[in-house]
Amino acid sequence: MIINTPDPADYWTCLIRRGMLHSETESIEHWTLAPEQGLTLGIQGVHEAVIILAGQAEIEGRKLETGFVVLAPAQDRATLRAVTETILLGIRTYPETVTNNLPPRVPELPESERAI
């Protein structure tokens, strides 16, 4: 597992990335988009959830602001464009067509031991 902190000198930082044999989550990413900068969703072959942490953006003519969440299914292309400087948290997960073909997770806990 790779774990990082956001790099203030870069507009994109991958915070967490896991190997696909152990998780349906591909990555969690931090984005800082300049005004008019875009982020194209749906081109990675993964489901994406994008949380707007700060700023304003738009997607397909819809205005988004702090606290909004965009859910983009795999292969459903759209471009999120920043109106102001916009900070995003992106979570990418594999679609069921991929996860159904993954081997069982190792180690797998008995159901009675799965608790937080």
SVG drawing of the C-alpha trace seen along z (x, -y; Angstrom):
<svg xmlns="http://www.w3.org/2000/svg" viewBox="-27 -31 33 49">
<polyline fill="none" stroke="black" stroke-width="0.4" points="0.0,0.0 1.2,-3.5 0.2,-6.3 1.1,-10.0 0.2,-13.5 -1.0,-16.1 1.9,-17.9 1.0,-21.7 3.4,-22.3 1.4,-19.9 -2.2,-19.8 -2.5,-16.0 -1.4,-13.7 -2.3,-10.0 -2.9,-9.6 -3.6,-5.9 -3.2,-3.1 -3.7,0.6 -2.9,3.6 -6.0,4.9 -5.6,8.4 -6.5,7.1 -9.0,4.4 -11.8,3.0 -10.5,-0.5 -8.0,-1.5 -6.9,-4.8 -7.8,-7.9 -6.5,-11.1 -6.3,-14.8 -6.7,-17.4 -6.3,-21.2 -7.7,-22.5 -7.0,-26.1 -9.9,-28.1 -10.9,-26.6 -8.8,-23.4 -10.7,-20.3 -10.8,-16.7 -12.1,-14.1 -14.0,-11.3 -14.9,-7.9 -11.7,-7.3 -9.9,-5.1 -12.4,-2.2 -13.2,-2.6 -16.1,-4.0 -15.3,-7.5 -16.7,-9.5 -15.4,-13.1 -16.0,-15.2 -15.6,-19.0 -13.7,-20.0 -13.4,-23.7 -14.2,-25.9 -16.7,-25.9 -16.9,-23.7 -19.4,-22.6 -20.1,-19.4 -22.5,-19.1 -23.9,-22.6 -24.6,-21.8 -23.0,-24.1 -21.2,-22.4 -19.8,-23.9 -18.1,-22.8 -19.7,-19.6 -21.1,-18.3 -20.3,-14.8 -20.2,-13.6 -20.6,-9.9 -19.4,-8.7 -19.8,-5.1 -17.0,-3.5 -17.0,-4.5 -19.5,-7.3 -17.4,-10.2 -17.8,-13.8 -15.5,-16.7 -15.6,-18.5 -14.3,-22.0 -13.2,-24.3 -14.8,-27.7 -12.6,-28.9 -9.6,-27.2 -11.2,-23.9 -9.9,-21.2 -11.2,-17.7 -11.0,-14.3 -11.4,-11.5 -12.1,-7.8 -11.7,-5.3 -13.1,-1.7 -13.1,1.2 -16.4,2.2 -18.1,5.5 -16.8,7.0 -13.3,6.7 -13.9,7.5 -15.9,10.7 -12.7,12.0 -10.3,11.2 -9.2,14.0 -10.4,14.1 -8.8,11.6 -5.9,12.9 -6.2,13.1 -9.9,13.5 -11.4,13.0 -14.2,15.2 -17.5,13.2 -17.7,13.4 -14.4,11.5 -15.3,8.6 -16.0,5.6 -14.8,2.1"/>
</svg>
